[in-house]
Amino acid sequence: MALRSMPGRSGSPLPALQPADDASGQRDLRSAAPTSVTTRNARPFMTDHAHDISVLNGLIEAMLDSCEGYREAAEQAKNVMMAELFRHWSTQRRQVTGELRETVRALGGDPQEDGTVLASAHRVFLDLRAHMSRTNKAVVQEVERGEDHIKYKFERALMDRKIGVVARLAVQSAYVSVKSGHDDMRNLKRSYE
C-alpha cells in the first residue's frame, strides 16, 4: 500500500501523509505511518549524523584552540586593554564551544574535548615570538593568523552541502562570533601597520 502526500502542503518541512486506497478502493489506516520521512532537502529525518558530528567536532577542536590561543595571548600582551580584549574573546569562544558541544550531543555524538597538537605547537611559537620581540604587534599578528584559520574552517563547513539543518544552524550561529573575533583582530593588526 502506498502513501501519498496531501495536496496543498508543498513547502512544508515534513510532508503530511494520508492513507492510500488499497486494491478494493478502501482506505487502509494501518498504512498511514511513514516508514521514512524526509526533510525539504531530501535528507532522511532520523539518519546517521556521523558527518554532521565530525564537522562539528572539527570546529569544536578549532574553537578550543582559539580559546586557548586567546588566553595565552592575554598573558603575553603588554597592553592592559589588549589583554582584556583577548580575555573577552577567550570567554566568548568557550561559550560558543559549549553551544557546539550541545549540538553534537543532541545529534547523538560525543563532543570533542581537546584542541589539536598543531595548535599547541603554534602557541609555543607564539610564546617564543612574543618573548623575543617583546611587542604587542607580534602577539596580534599571531592571533590574527589563527583567526584567519578558524574563519576559513567555519566558511568551509558552511559550504558543505552534506551537513544537516541542525548542524548548519549551529555553525551559522557560531560563525557570527568567529567573524566578529576575526574582524576585531584584523582591525587591531591594521592599527599596528
Secondary structure, DSSP 8 states (H G I E B T S, - for coil): --EEE-TT-TT-SS--EEE-B-TTS-B-GGGGS-S--B-TT--BTT---HHHHHHHHHHHHHHHHHHHHHHHHHHH-SSHHHHHHHHHHHHHHHHHHHHHHHHHHHTT-----S--HHHHHHHHHHHHHHHHH-SHHHHHHHHHHHHHHHHHHHHHHHH-TT--HHHHHHHHHHHHHHHHHHHHHHHHHHHT-
